[in-house]
């Protein structure tokens, strides 16, 4: 007797990090989502009522333990899931028994996963919705960040504390967004992570995380506040953010060695990863000053905006320091962070014009 054909899962296209288009239609595109209940091939008899033993140790029991569902509701969800061959969370939402936030929260608790649902005090802050790695941790954009994180860990090798300076030639190339997303991704590995906003000319990390910016890196380096992690802002159990602080009149001088390097040495015993957001390389020497004190750099560029010559200059600037260049992140969506500018550039492109953003 021939076996029923096995259905092959649809292939998902690798989406760019800052894609503005629709997602893949499922909010639960996670390695955990299908681990408990998988689709049943046709021709297999499915019991109408799963036994209580079948519920034990499965995803449904996690929702029961969290007092989100009753066992009768779990049975209804399993029946719909098997009939429609959909994920458990999707079936629960279709029945109106759970919300997307409920599913994310319980998965976060079950797998000790640092999502927006586990931010504690941070959950009351208006954390930017653009940080999809936190708000939609099972989306394809979040998966792209995790792939990037994996590449960094492979290239960096064993380090007691991994310190990375994120640099880009120009502004509006996605570097600050990527810095915040990458810091969240490392925190999701339950690694103590510190995100430092070292862009003392035009800081933005306090805006991503809705934080005060009265004190921060600039006041520490100027000796106005103590150089301690107690002045950083705890966003999750594993993520802290040190904002830039007030803008100094001499950002390049205040960032110069050994001040920042000494500060990083103080922080290293307390954290496992430090991600540093820096100013664009083409507006001043700040990134060149920061990079050797960090030790590792990643260069961020953006399609249809970063020119080849700008990238060459950024590489030359980093190669002139003792910092190790781990690689380059290529942002492929022109309007991902600035929709209005993106639309304007596309219209000009249709007319055969080209534009270059001025900083």
Kinemage of the C-alpha trace (Angstrom):
@kinemage 1
@onewidth
@group {chain A} dominant
@subgroup {mainchain}
@vectorlist {calphas} color= white
{ca unk a 1} P 0.000 0.000 0.000
{ca unk a 2} L 1.510 3.278 -1.048
{ca unk a 3} L 2.129 5.955 1.493
{ca unk a 4} L 0.355 9.316 1.085
{ca unk a 5} L 2.627 11.938 -0.453
{ca unk a 6} L 4.388 14.116 2.072
{ca unk a 7} L 3.656 17.776 1.718
{ca unk a 8} L 6.717 19.919 1.264
{ca unk a 9} L 6.825 23.179 3.220
{ca unk a 10} L 6.751 26.315 1.094
{ca unk a 11} L 10.083 27.996 0.628
{ca unk a 12} L 10.362 31.467 2.088
{ca unk a 13} L 12.344 34.101 0.270
{ca unk a 14} L 15.078 35.773 2.277
{ca unk a 15} L 13.796 39.257 2.902
{ca unk a 16} L 15.948 42.327 3.406
{ca unk a 17} L 16.230 43.714 6.888
{ca unk a 18} L 14.429 46.993 6.335
{ca unk a 19} L 11.722 45.693 4.006
{ca unk a 20} L 8.555 47.808 4.025
{ca unk a 21} L 6.467 45.188 2.233
{ca unk a 22} L 4.137 42.630 3.739
{ca unk a 23} L 5.519 39.841 5.847
{ca unk a 24} L 5.074 36.186 4.993
{ca unk a 25} L 1.514 36.138 6.318
{ca unk a 26} L 2.324 34.398 9.587
{ca unk a 27} L 3.227 36.045 12.846
{ca unk a 28} L 4.621 32.781 14.175
{ca unk a 29} L 7.438 32.006 11.788
{ca unk a 30} L 9.538 30.594 14.590
{ca unk a 31} L 11.545 27.433 15.148
{ca unk a 32} L 9.482 27.009 18.306
{ca unk a 33} L 6.067 27.453 16.759
{ca unk a 34} L 5.893 24.048 15.065
{ca unk a 35} L 7.861 22.105 17.653
{ca unk a 36} L 4.792 20.855 19.485
{ca unk a 37} L 2.034 20.321 16.915
{ca unk a 38} L 2.799 19.516 13.295
{ca unk a 39} L 0.429 19.106 10.384
{ca unk a 40} L -0.932 15.576 9.919
{ca unk a 41} L -0.647 13.966 6.427
{ca unk a 42} L -3.886 13.061 4.709
{ca unk a 43} L -5.380 9.631 5.361
{ca unk a 44} L -4.276 9.451 8.991
{ca unk a 45} L -7.073 9.006 11.521
{ca unk a 46} L -7.049 11.853 14.061
{ca unk a 47} L -8.797 11.285 17.383
{ca unk a 48} L -11.643 13.721 17.925
{ca unk a 49} L -10.676 14.316 21.544
{ca unk a 50} L -6.968 14.422 22.480
{ca unk a 51} L -6.397 12.821 25.858
{ca unk a 52} L -5.144 14.701 28.868
{ca unk a 53} L -1.817 12.844 28.508
{ca unk a 54} L -1.441 14.246 24.976
{ca unk a 55} L -1.626 17.752 26.390
{ca unk a 56} L 1.191 17.170 28.858
{ca unk a 57} L 4.497 18.780 27.883
{ca unk a 58} L 3.085 20.385 24.772
{ca unk a 59} L 2.623 23.995 23.806
{ca unk a 60} L -1.024 23.930 24.861
{ca unk a 61} L -0.026 23.048 28.403
{ca unk a 62} L 2.209 26.112 28.498
{ca unk a 63} L -0.810 28.313 27.781
{ca unk a 64} L -2.829 26.435 30.396
{ca unk a 65} L -0.066 26.965 32.948
{ca unk a 66} L 0.010 30.661 32.063
{ca unk a 67} L -3.770 30.782 32.647
{ca unk a 68} L -4.319 31.938 29.078
{ca unk a 69} L -6.375 28.871 28.083
{ca unk a 70} L -8.404 26.077 29.623
{ca unk a 71} L -7.818 22.461 28.624
{ca unk a 72} L -11.163 22.427 26.770
{ca unk a 73} L -9.999 25.468 24.750
{ca unk a 74} L -6.679 23.752 23.985
{ca unk a 75} L -8.597 20.749 22.618
{ca unk a 76} L -10.668 23.050 20.356
{ca unk a 77} L -7.477 24.697 19.081
{ca unk a 78} L -5.786 21.350 18.370
{ca unk a 79} L -8.833 20.156 16.422
{ca unk a 80} L -8.870 23.290 14.246
{ca unk a 81} L -5.082 23.161 13.850
{ca unk a 82} L -5.205 19.601 12.545
{ca unk a 83} L -8.169 20.228 10.257
{ca unk a 84} L -6.648 23.345 8.700
{ca unk a 85} L -3.015 22.218 9.004
{ca unk a 86} L -1.969 25.494 10.549
{ca unk a 87} L 0.160 26.458 13.519
{ca unk a 88} L -1.161 26.243 17.067
{ca unk a 89} L -0.991 30.010 17.638
{ca unk a 90} L -2.693 30.769 14.331
{ca unk a 91} L -5.546 28.399 15.187
{ca unk a 92} L -5.945 29.980 18.628
{ca unk a 93} L -6.177 33.457 17.106
{ca unk a 94} L -8.687 32.289 14.481
{ca unk a 95} L -10.905 31.010 17.291
{ca unk a 96} L -10.539 34.304 19.160
{ca unk a 97} L -9.011 32.566 22.182
{ca unk a 98} L -5.581 34.235 22.040
{ca unk a 99} L -4.027 37.414 20.669
{ca unk a 100} L -0.677 37.677 18.926
{ca unk a 101} L 0.710 39.317 22.077
{ca unk a 102} L -0.493 36.359 24.171
{ca unk a 103} L 1.350 33.890 21.953
{ca unk a 104} L 4.575 35.900 22.023
{ca unk a 105} L 4.393 36.319 25.797
{ca unk a 106} L 3.936 32.625 26.560
{ca unk a 107} L 6.634 31.573 24.076
{ca unk a 108} L 8.966 34.084 25.704
{ca unk a 109} L 8.295 32.614 29.127
{ca unk a 110} L 8.503 28.997 27.958
{ca unk a 111} L 11.846 29.425 26.188
{ca unk a 112} L 13.305 32.228 28.341
{ca unk a 113} L 13.291 34.422 25.235
{ca unk a 114} L 13.796 38.179 25.628
{ca unk a 115} L 10.910 39.700 23.674
{ca unk a 116} L 8.979 42.911 24.264
{ca unk a 117} L 6.648 40.866 26.494
{ca unk a 118} L 9.461 40.319 29.016
{ca unk a 119} L 10.780 43.852 29.234
{ca unk a 120} L 9.385 44.495 32.691
{ca unk a 121} L 9.769 48.229 33.274
{ca unk a 122} L 10.827 48.629 29.646
{ca unk a 123} L 7.432 47.417 28.474
{ca unk a 124} L 5.923 50.680 29.693
{ca unk a 125} L 8.249 52.656 27.456
{ca unk a 126} L 7.379 53.496 23.885
{ca unk a 127} L 10.054 51.345 22.310
{ca unk a 128} L 10.173 52.099 18.596
{ca unk a 129} L 7.957 49.829 16.513
{ca unk a 130} L 10.726 49.805 13.877
{ca unk a 131} L 12.748 47.499 16.132
{ca unk a 132} L 11.034 44.380 14.775
{ca unk a 133} L 13.535 42.092 16.469
{ca unk a 134} L 11.773 43.067 19.714
{ca unk a 135} L 8.164 43.642 18.669
{ca unk a 136} L 7.938 40.827 16.079
{ca unk a 137} L 10.742 38.442 17.076
{ca unk a 138} L 9.460 35.657 14.812
{ca unk a 139} L 9.268 37.763 11.630
{ca unk a 140} L 11.569 37.254 8.648
{ca unk a 141} L 13.211 40.626 9.347
{ca unk a 142} L 14.069 39.458 12.854
{ca unk a 143} L 15.474 36.233 11.413
{ca unk a 144} L 17.743 38.318 9.165
{ca unk a 145} L 19.155 40.051 12.244
{ca unk a 146} L 19.749 36.688 13.921
{ca unk a 147} L 21.612 35.423 10.849
{ca unk a 148} L 23.745 38.550 11.016
{ca unk a 149} L 24.377 37.938 14.724
{ca unk a 150} L 25.475 34.366 13.978
{ca unk a 151} L 27.939 35.585 11.326
{ca unk a 152} L 29.436 38.048 13.791
{ca unk a 153} L 29.927 35.372 16.437
{ca unk a 154} L 31.620 33.094 13.903
{ca unk a 155} L 33.973 35.795 12.662
{ca unk a 156} L 34.754 37.316 16.062
{ca unk a 157} L 35.753 34.035 17.675
{ca unk a 158} L 36.186 33.556 21.413
{ca unk a 159} L 36.324 36.846 23.325
{ca unk a 160} L 35.601 37.440 27.003
{ca unk a 161} L 33.641 40.528 26.010
{ca unk a 162} L 32.798 41.222 22.378
{ca unk a 163} L 32.954 44.967 21.583
{ca unk a 164} L 31.728 46.131 18.166
{ca unk a 165} L 31.765 49.663 16.726
{ca unk a 166} L 29.080 50.109 14.065
{ca unk a 167} L 30.212 52.586 11.399
{ca unk a 168} L 28.841 53.914 8.113
{ca unk a 169} L 30.026 56.532 5.628
{ca unk a 170} L 26.927 58.755 5.747
{ca unk a 171} L 23.839 59.378 7.829
{ca unk a 172} L 20.509 57.677 7.040
{ca unk a 173} L 22.127 54.390 6.096
{ca unk a 174} L 20.436 52.350 8.829
{ca unk a 175} L 23.429 52.114 11.174
{ca unk a 176} L 21.684 53.287 14.346
{ca unk a 177} L 18.655 51.078 13.676
{ca unk a 178} L 20.952 48.121 13.048
{ca unk a 179} L 22.952 48.849 16.222
{ca unk a 180} L 19.798 48.774 18.348
{ca unk a 181} L 18.469 45.646 16.627
{ca unk a 182} L 21.784 43.832 16.968
{ca unk a 183} L 22.018 44.672 20.678
{ca unk a 184} L 18.519 43.264 21.220
{ca unk a 185} L 19.462 40.121 19.273
{ca unk a 186} L 22.482 39.485 21.497
{ca unk a 187} L 20.335 40.047 24.595
{ca unk a 188} L 17.910 37.430 23.273
{ca unk a 189} L 20.752 34.913 23.650
{ca unk a 190} L 20.666 35.775 27.374
{ca unk a 191} L 24.025 37.524 27.027
{ca unk a 192} L 24.441 40.649 29.113
{ca unk a 193} L 24.548 43.345 26.417
{ca unk a 194} L 25.305 47.054 26.584
{ca unk a 195} L 24.323 49.419 23.762
{ca unk a 196} L 26.337 52.656 23.799
{ca unk a 197} L 25.325 55.711 21.798
{ca unk a 198} L 28.681 57.264 20.924
{ca unk a 199} L 27.200 59.529 18.250
{ca unk a 200} L 27.690 62.679 20.285
{ca unk a 201} L 26.855 64.854 17.284
{ca unk a 202} L 23.366 63.509 16.534
{ca unk a 203} L 22.347 60.786 19.005
{ca unk a 204} L 19.273 58.622 18.392
{ca unk a 205} L 19.323 55.572 20.679
{ca unk a 206} L 17.421 57.394 23.440
{ca unk a 207} L 14.634 57.937 20.900
{ca unk a 208} L 14.487 54.253 19.911
{ca unk a 209} L 14.037 53.247 23.563
{ca unk a 210} L 12.171 56.318 24.877
{ca unk a 211} L 14.902 57.182 27.375
{ca unk a 212} L 16.025 60.375 29.077
{ca unk a 213} L 19.256 61.830 27.709
{ca unk a 214} L 20.277 64.310 30.407
{ca unk a 215} L 23.317 62.244 31.354
{ca unk a 216} L 25.220 59.572 29.482
{ca unk a 217} L 28.472 58.883 27.698
{ca unk a 218} L 29.432 62.539 27.292
{ca unk a 219} L 29.013 63.335 31.009
{ca unk a 220} L 31.030 60.252 31.973
{ca unk a 221} L 33.896 61.111 29.632
{ca unk a 222} L 33.839 64.738 30.832
{ca unk a 223} L 34.030 63.617 34.472
{ca unk a 224} L 30.650 65.132 35.342
{ca unk a 225} L 29.119 61.769 36.325
{ca unk a 226} L 30.645 58.573 37.665
{ca unk a 227} L 31.749 55.998 35.042
{ca unk a 228} L 29.368 53.278 36.178
{ca unk a 229} L 26.800 51.035 34.522
{ca unk a 230} L 24.336 52.109 37.200
{ca unk a 231} L 23.731 55.222 35.056
{ca unk a 232} L 22.721 53.128 32.045
{ca unk a 233} L 19.061 52.302 31.382
{ca unk a 234} L 17.908 48.712 31.860
{ca unk a 235} L 15.576 47.767 28.996
{ca unk a 236} L 15.399 43.985 29.591
{ca unk a 237} L 17.056 41.615 32.010
{ca unk a 238} L 19.938 41.315 29.549
{ca unk a 239} L 19.979 44.668 27.714
{ca unk a 240} L 21.116 48.057 28.979
{ca unk a 241} L 21.449 51.296 27.016
{ca unk a 242} L 23.956 54.047 27.754
{ca unk a 243} L 22.666 57.150 26.001
{ca unk a 244} L 24.931 59.805 24.477
{ca unk a 245} L 24.129 62.509 26.994
{ca unk a 246} L 24.256 66.256 26.271
{ca unk a 247} L 26.067 67.230 23.093
{ca unk a 248} L 29.590 68.473 23.924
{ca unk a 249} L 31.265 71.281 21.963
{ca unk a 250} L 34.265 69.037 21.232
{ca unk a 251} L 32.973 65.487 20.457
{ca unk a 252} L 36.190 64.300 18.775
{ca unk a 253} L 38.385 65.399 21.669
{ca unk a 254} L 36.117 63.932 24.351
{ca unk a 255} L 36.064 60.549 22.580
{ca unk a 256} L 39.833 60.390 22.146
{ca unk a 257} L 41.897 57.648 23.739
{ca unk a 258} L 42.376 56.603 26.407
{ca unk a 259} L 39.122 57.964 27.884
{ca unk a 260} L 36.617 55.812 26.007
{ca unk a 261} L 38.915 52.784 26.051
{ca unk a 262} L 39.299 53.032 29.834
{ca unk a 263} L 35.528 53.275 30.186
{ca unk a 264} L 35.029 50.150 28.064
{ca unk a 265} L 37.561 48.281 30.222
{ca unk a 266} L 35.490 49.173 33.296
{ca unk a 267} L 32.334 47.813 31.668
{ca unk a 268} L 33.770 44.597 30.177
{ca unk a 269} L 33.741 42.505 33.384
{ca unk a 270} L 30.024 43.228 33.814
{ca unk a 271} L 28.753 42.446 30.296
{ca unk a 272} L 29.402 39.959 27.485
{ca unk a 273} L 28.656 42.178 24.455
{ca unk a 274} L 29.037 45.924 23.839
{ca unk a 275} L 27.547 47.469 20.675
{ca unk a 276} L 28.643 51.052 19.938
{ca unk a 277} L 26.722 53.364 17.610
{ca unk a 278} L 29.091 55.907 16.036
{ca unk a 279} L 28.790 59.056 13.896
{ca unk a 280} L 29.182 58.739 10.088
{ca unk a 281} L 32.813 58.532 9.019
{ca unk a 282} L 32.493 61.328 6.443
{ca unk a 283} L 31.383 64.029 8.881
{ca unk a 284} L 34.382 63.856 11.196
{ca unk a 285} L 37.097 61.675 12.734
{ca unk a 286} L 34.913 60.333 15.572
{ca unk a 287} L 34.433 56.828 14.145
{ca unk a 288} L 38.180 56.528 13.482
{ca unk a 289} L 38.813 57.482 17.104
{ca unk a 290} L 36.212 55.057 18.502
{ca unk a 291} L 37.030 51.997 16.355
{ca unk a 292} L 40.525 51.158 17.712
{ca unk a 293} L 39.273 51.548 21.283
{ca unk a 294} L 36.442 49.103 20.515
{ca unk a 295} L 38.662 46.610 18.667
{ca unk a 296} L 36.046 45.331 16.179
{ca unk a 297} L 34.067 47.200 13.532
{ca unk a 298} L 31.226 46.536 11.106
{ca unk a 299} L 30.674 48.858 8.145
{ca unk a 300} L 27.056 49.566 7.166
{ca unk a 301} L 26.088 50.764 3.681
{ca unk a 302} L 22.797 51.351 1.912
{ca unk a 303} L 21.638 50.543 -1.584
{ca unk a 304} L 21.104 53.509 -3.940
{ca unk a 305} L 22.628 55.864 -1.397
{ca unk a 306} L 26.131 54.787 -0.391
{ca unk a 307} L 28.517 55.336 -3.285
{ca unk a 308} L 31.454 53.095 -4.091
{ca unk a 309} L 33.856 55.925 -3.351
{ca unk a 310} L 32.250 56.543 0.053
{ca unk a 311} L 32.646 52.857 0.894
{ca unk a 312} L 36.307 52.937 -0.182
{ca unk a 313} L 36.925 55.941 2.036
{ca unk a 314} L 35.185 54.275 4.994
{ca unk a 315} L 37.314 51.139 4.536
{ca unk a 316} L 40.489 53.198 4.266
{ca unk a 317} L 39.553 55.064 7.434
{ca unk a 318} L 38.977 51.806 9.343
{ca unk a 319} L 42.040 50.087 7.902
{ca unk a 320} L 44.174 52.990 9.086
{ca unk a 321} L 43.245 52.063 12.661
{ca unk a 322} L 44.148 48.940 14.622
{ca unk a 323} L 40.506 47.818 14.646
{ca unk a 324} L 39.476 44.532 13.056
{ca unk a 325} L 36.841 44.840 10.312
{ca unk a 326} L 34.448 41.920 10.844
{ca unk a 327} L 32.481 42.614 7.663
{ca unk a 328} L 29.940 44.801 5.889
{ca unk a 329} L 26.163 44.976 6.262
{ca unk a 330} L 24.365 45.888 3.025
{ca unk a 331} L 20.964 47.508 3.513
{ca unk a 332} L 18.988 46.747 0.350
{ca unk a 333} L 15.725 48.679 0.706
{ca unk a 334} L 15.988 52.348 -0.349
{ca unk a 335} L 12.962 53.714 1.555
{ca unk a 336} L 13.078 51.418 4.540
{ca unk a 337} L 13.874 54.051 7.144
{ca unk a 338} L 12.696 57.182 5.365
{ca unk a 339} L 9.605 56.415 3.227
{ca unk a 340} L 9.138 59.944 1.908
{ca unk a 341} L 12.732 60.237 0.728
{ca unk a 342} L 12.573 56.717 -0.674
{ca unk a 343} L 9.493 57.533 -2.764
{ca unk a 344} L 11.078 60.756 -4.027
{ca unk a 345} L 14.246 58.927 -5.069
{ca unk a 346} L 12.214 56.278 -6.921
{ca unk a 347} L 10.282 58.938 -8.847
{ca unk a 348} L 13.512 60.749 -9.758
{ca unk a 349} L 14.944 57.413 -10.869
{ca unk a 350} L 12.050 56.922 -13.277
{ca unk a 351} L 12.840 60.306 -14.767
{ca unk a 352} L 16.445 59.244 -15.288
{ca unk a 353} L 17.776 61.498 -12.511
{ca unk a 354} L 20.014 60.469 -9.644
{ca unk a 355} L 20.402 62.139 -6.277
{ca unk a 356} L 22.956 61.916 -3.543
{ca unk a 357} L 22.013 62.788 0.003
{ca unk a 358} L 23.998 65.563 1.625
{ca unk a 359} L 24.835 65.396 5.330
